[in-house]
């Protein structure tokens, strides 16, 4: 697991650091690094981050 700071907040404790699974790990769960509460699935986070990146790129072009 990788411990990273994201621009998200835990719904339980308000923390901003999360545990992300690495490729070698079977779990896709992203959990709060402070209280271990479930935040989302890895695929969901990737989809949201990709959409935000596309929006930012389009805004820069416009």
LINWO-V70243 format. One record per pair of residues at least 12 apart in sequence whose ideal C-beta (glycine too) atoms are under 8 Angstrom apart, sorted by sequence separation. I is the first residue (numbers start at 1). J is the second residue. D is the distance in Angstrom with one decimal. If there is no record, write none. Layout:
# LINWO-V70243
i=I j=J d=D
i=I j=J d=D
This chain:
# LINWO-V70243
i=5 j=17 d=5.2
i=6 j=18 d=5.4
i=18 j=30 d=5.5
i=19 j=31 d=5.0
i=29 j=41 d=6.7
i=30 j=42 d=6.0
i=4 j=17 d=6.9
i=5 j=18 d=7.8
i=18 j=31 d=6.6
i=19 j=32 d=7.6
i=28 j=41 d=5.0
i=29 j=42 d=7.6
i=3 j=17 d=5.9
i=4 j=18 d=6.1
i=18 j=32 d=6.0
i=19 j=33 d=5.2
i=28 j=42 d=4.1
i=3 j=18 d=7.4
i=17 j=32 d=7.4
i=18 j=33 d=5.7
i=28 j=43 d=6.5
i=30 j=45 d=5.8
i=3 j=19 d=5.8
i=4 j=20 d=5.8
i=17 j=33 d=4.0
i=2 j=19 d=7.0
i=3 j=20 d=8.0
i=15 j=32 d=5.1
i=17 j=34 d=6.5
i=19 j=36 d=7.9
i=1 j=19 d=4.4
i=2 j=20 d=4.7
i=15 j=33 d=6.6
i=1 j=20 d=6.6
i=2 j=21 d=7.9
i=13 j=32 d=6.3
i=15 j=34 d=3.9
i=1 j=21 d=6.0
i=2 j=22 d=6.2
i=12 j=32 d=6.6
i=15 j=35 d=6.7
i=1 j=22 d=6.8
i=13 j=34 d=5.3
i=18 j=39 d=6.1
i=21 j=42 d=6.2
i=10 j=32 d=4.0
i=13 j=35 d=4.4
i=20 j=42 d=7.1
i=12 j=35 d=5.3
i=1 j=25 d=6.8
i=10 j=34 d=6.9
i=13 j=37 d=6.9
i=10 j=35 d=6.5
i=12 j=37 d=4.0
i=11 j=37 d=6.8
i=10 j=37 d=5.7
i=11 j=39 d=7.6
i=10 j=39 d=6.6
i=3 j=33 d=5.0
i=8 j=39 d=6.8
